Amino acid sequence: MNIRLRILAIAAAACLAAPAQPLAPAKQDQDRPRADAASIAIRGVLIDAACRDFSRFNLSQPPQALPAPAKDANAKPAGGASASGIAVDARTLDSERADAMPHQVADLASRQSDPTCAIKGDTHAYAVLLADGRVADLDEGGNTLADAAVKADPQGRAMLAGQGPGFKPIVTVTGRVQGSKIVATAVRIVAR
């Protein structure tokens, strides 16, 4: 322990003895695209970037349909139920269902991931499926712009309200490509 204290004391003394260096002035345009980096329009299909399967087959599949609506929690069963030789009366069924069914709200399906990479209510990161089959992620600003475009679209609003399935809209993204990401300045849904 004595050795550790000596090392810390030497390191602290070295830091105090070093001359202070002025900070470099911050670049105001550091996060903005450079003027020589030309913006281009990229057309593709907007998908969920958190999808697990980016195979061509999976991405070509239509979004999954919504499951059948859950039974109304307030509906009274006609009688009891029986399963595996165990009979349960209607009153017990009502009390058990009262605890289990409240989370079965209309928009529950829209908050579940879609295995076909369709945009759903739980989508927070977006990607663009390009015509050649490549997938390019959007940057953080592009995710915000894509989220706003989905919320402005009638089909997107229906999906978020639990009244429609996930969807894969065709979009035009304006921005520049930086590696495997698109630094977006605009995202516009052009077709569904």
C-alpha positions, 0 to 999 in steps of 0.5 A: 500500500505504501508503494501505491501512495508513492506512485500517486504522489509522484503522478500528482506532483508531475501534473502540478509541475507541468505547464498549463497548456491553453485549450485550442479554440473550439471549431464552431462548424465541427459537427456541420457537413463541410461545404465540399462534401456534396449532399446527395439524395438516396432512395431506399426502404426505411427499416428498423436498424435493430433488426437481427436478420438483414438477409435479402429474403427477410428484408423482401418479406412484407411486414407481419400482420397484426395479431387478432385483438385480445378478448375484452377484459370486461366481457363476462364468460358464459360459464366456467372453463375446464382444462386437463380435468380441472374445472374453474367457475366463471367467478374465479376466471373473472378475478384471474383475468382482471389481473392478467388482461390490463396490459393487453392494450390496443397498441401492444402489437405496435410496440413489439419488434417485427422479424421482417425489419419493419418499422414498429412502435419500438423502433429507435434506430433506422436504416435504409435498404438500398436498391443494391441490397446494402443496408446503411444506418442513419446517424443520430440526426437522421434517426430523429428526422426519420422518427418525425417522418414516421409520425407525420405519415398517416400509416405511421400514426395508425401503427403507433396507435395500434390500428395498423401493422408495421410498415416499410416505407420508401424514403428519400434521404438527403445527406452524405454517406460517411462509411456505412452511415448516412449523415442525413439532413432530410428524410421524406417518405415518398411511398409505402 
